[in-house]
Amino acid sequence: MVDAVNLEDKLGQFDETWSPRTVATFNGHDIMVAKFLGEFVWHSHADTDDLFLVLKGEVDIRLRDRTVSLKAGELFVVPKGVEHRPFAKEEAHVLLIEPSGTPNTGDPATAAGRKLI
């Protein structure tokens, strides 16, 4: 990495929701930003935890037995194998860190393609 990454600038480069953009890599992990709006699909990741850090707005991480509500500046880690469904009533901006190539739906056949910005 040659320069600092401005997350607000990166988030301004796209409008799509639920389509993470890789802004950097770190020890085999993608550092991504995404825009959330509405409900995502129920899914899990068999081999990795799922980290959500809310940068702007509010996000609910729905689990089968409870809901974790996050505001800007808060994060939550969904343990590997746990089904979850992110939800945002209004557009929210989120930072995600996952092993490179992890499908966002837990299934490569239905996952959004990774885009680098």
N, C-alpha and C positions, 0 to 999 in steps of 0.2 A: 504494500500500500504506500503510495507516494504522498497523498494528501489526506487531510481530515475528511471524513464523510459527514455531510450535513443531512440529517435525516428528514428535516422539513423539506429541503430541496428535492430529495429523492422521492418523497411522497407526492410532491407537486408534479412529478413527471408522468403520472398515470392516474386513470380514473376508475379502473376496474376494481371490483370488490372480490374478496376471496381468492385473489391471484397474487401470492407473495412475490416480491422482487428481492433478489439477492443483492445486497449492497457491499458485502465483504465476506471473506472466508477467514476462519480461525481454527487451526488444528483439526482440519477435516470437517468442520461445521460451517453451515451457511448462516450468516447473520442477515435476516430479511426484515423488510417492512411490508405491511399489508394494510389494506382498508377493509374494515368489516362493516356490513350493513345487512340486517335481517338475520335469518338463521342459516347456519352451515349444516352439513349432514352429520348424523351420528357416525362416529368413527373411533378407532383406536389405533395405536402404533405398538405392534408386538415387541419391537426391539429397542425402542427409545422413549424417554420421557418427552413431554411437549411443554415448552416454556412460552408463556404469554406475558409480555410487559406492555401495559397500556400507556401509550404516549399522549393520546388525546381522546377524550370522550369516555364512555363507559361500556364495559363488556361483561356479559354474564357467561360463565363457563358452566354449562348445564352438565351435570353428572347424573347417573341413573338414580342416585339416592339423595342428591342435594344440588344446590346452585351456588357457585362462588361468584360474587359480584365484585368487579374490579373497576376502580376509577384511575384516572391519569396518575402515573407514578407508582402504581401497584402492579405486582406480578404474581403469577400462580404457575406452579409446575404440576401438570397432570402426569401421574406415574405411568410408566409403560404398561400397556395392556388394558388401561381403564378407558371405557367408552365415554366420550364427551361430545358436546355440541356447542360450539361458541355461538353467541347471539349478541347483536347490537341493535338497539331500538333506533338509534341515530348513527350516522357514520362515525366510526372510531378508527384511530390509527394505532397499530400494534407492531411491536418489535418481536420477532420470533428467532430462536436459535435452535437449529436441528442439525443432526449429521447430514452432510451433503447427500442429496439424492433422496431424502425421505419424502414419500408422497404425502401431500397435504390431506388427502382423504384416507390415508392408511392403505390404499389400494392403487398400485401403479396404473391400472386400467381406467380409473376415474379421476385421477389427480390432475391438477393444473400443471402445465409445463413450467419448469423453472426459467425465470428470465433474470438476467443480470443487468443492473442499471448502475 
